[in-house]
Amino acid sequence: MYRIIYKSRSVAPLDWDMVLSITDASEETNSRCGVTGVLLASRTHYLQVLEGNFEDVNAVFRRIARDDRHTELSIVSFSVVDARLFAGWGMRGIGAFDFNKAIEAELMEKYGQEEGGVHFPLEEWQALAMLNDIKMMQKLPDWKR
Ligand SMILES: Cc1cc2nc3c(=O)[nH]c(=O)nc-3n(C[C@H](O)[C@H](O)[C@H](O)COP(=O)(O)O)c2cc1C
């Protein structure tokens, strides 16, 4: 099992509709090849996790990397992992911007700011810590998606 985490910059300002349109379109392709993960969006950036076997994770990543809706792709990590962090998530979109004000504020305090929004880390351990925080936050009653 492999996990890719990458960060990129959105070409257009990000909103929830944009995130939804990507995750809706990804759901079927990803589930067909058993790729799971999460697409985190700030006002300006994406942080995405893709989990699955070597071939499939690479194939999905190649398609994504060609997409001209984002640019400045940076690989945060590519690792062999024992288990999925996001099993059963298909491709879950999470908006860390005004849509989820409380969550945005909490993440900004912990991980810093970038261009007026949450700073998405480029270090793997920080990215995993942030994703883990989000997994916990999703259990809170005021979580919106
Ligand atoms: C930030 C971002 C994340 C994406 N994530 C996925 C994904 O997880 N799975 C997927 O199939 N397509 C994803 N896409 C869409 C692909 O880039 C691409 O548009 C889609 O797979 C269709 O590819 P094709 O036109 O080469 O068939 C994503 C696009 C962006 C901008």
The ligand as a MOL file (V3000), in Angstrom:
LIG
                    3D

  0  0  0     0  0            999 V3000
M  V30 BEGIN CTAB
M  V30 COUNTS 31 33 0 0 0
M  V30 BEGIN ATOM
M  V30 1 C -6.8110 19.3040 -6.8620 0
M  V30 2 C -7.3740 18.2360 -7.7470 0
M  V30 3 C -7.5960 16.9520 -7.2400 0
M  V30 4 C -8.1190 15.9380 -8.0480 0
M  V30 5 N -8.3080 14.6800 -7.5260 0
M  V30 6 C -8.7480 13.6850 -8.3250 0
M  V30 7 C -8.8680 12.3460 -7.8360 0
M  V30 8 O -8.6320 12.0440 -6.6680 0
M  V30 9 N -9.2900 11.3890 -8.7030 0
M  V30 10 C -9.5950 11.6580 -10.0010 0
M  V30 11 O -9.9640 10.7450 -10.7350 0
M  V30 12 N -9.5060 12.9140 -10.4850 0
M  V30 13 C -9.0850 13.9300 -9.6830 0
M  V30 14 N -8.9740 15.2080 -10.1890 0
M  V30 15 C -9.4230 15.4460 -11.5670 0
M  V30 16 C -8.3550 15.0210 -12.5430 0
M  V30 17 O -7.3320 15.9890 -12.5500 0
M  V30 18 C -8.9360 14.8850 -13.9690 0
M  V30 19 O -9.5720 16.0560 -14.3470 0
M  V30 20 C -9.9360 13.7550 -14.0530 0
M  V30 21 O -9.4440 12.5920 -13.4460 0
M  V30 22 C -10.2580 13.4290 -15.5130 0
M  V30 23 O -9.0660 13.0610 -16.1640 0
M  V30 24 P -8.9910 12.8130 -17.7160 0
M  V30 25 O -9.6270 14.0250 -18.3520 0
M  V30 26 O -7.5210 12.6830 -18.0380 0
M  V30 27 O -9.7670 11.5790 -17.9660 0
M  V30 28 C -8.4530 16.2340 -9.3900 0
M  V30 29 C -8.2300 17.5200 -9.8940 0
M  V30 30 C -7.7070 18.5160 -9.0930 0
M  V30 31 C -7.4990 19.8910 -9.6410 0
M  V30 END ATOM
M  V30 BEGIN BOND
M  V30 1 1 1 2
M  V30 2 1 2 3
M  V30 3 2 2 30
M  V30 4 2 3 4
M  V30 5 1 4 5
M  V30 6 1 4 28
M  V30 7 2 5 6
M  V30 8 1 6 7
M  V30 9 1 6 13
M  V30 10 2 7 8
M  V30 11 1 7 9
M  V30 12 1 9 10
M  V30 13 2 10 11
M  V30 14 1 10 12
M  V30 15 2 12 13
M  V30 16 1 13 14
M  V30 17 1 14 15
M  V30 18 1 14 28
M  V30 19 1 15 16
M  V30 20 1 16 17
M  V30 21 1 16 18
M  V30 22 1 18 19
M  V30 23 1 18 20
M  V30 24 1 20 21
M  V30 25 1 20 22
M  V30 26 1 22 23
M  V30 27 1 23 24
M  V30 28 2 24 25
M  V30 29 1 24 26
M  V30 30 1 24 27
M  V30 31 2 28 29
M  V30 32 1 29 30
M  V30 33 1 30 31
M  V30 END BOND
M  V30 END CTAB
M  END
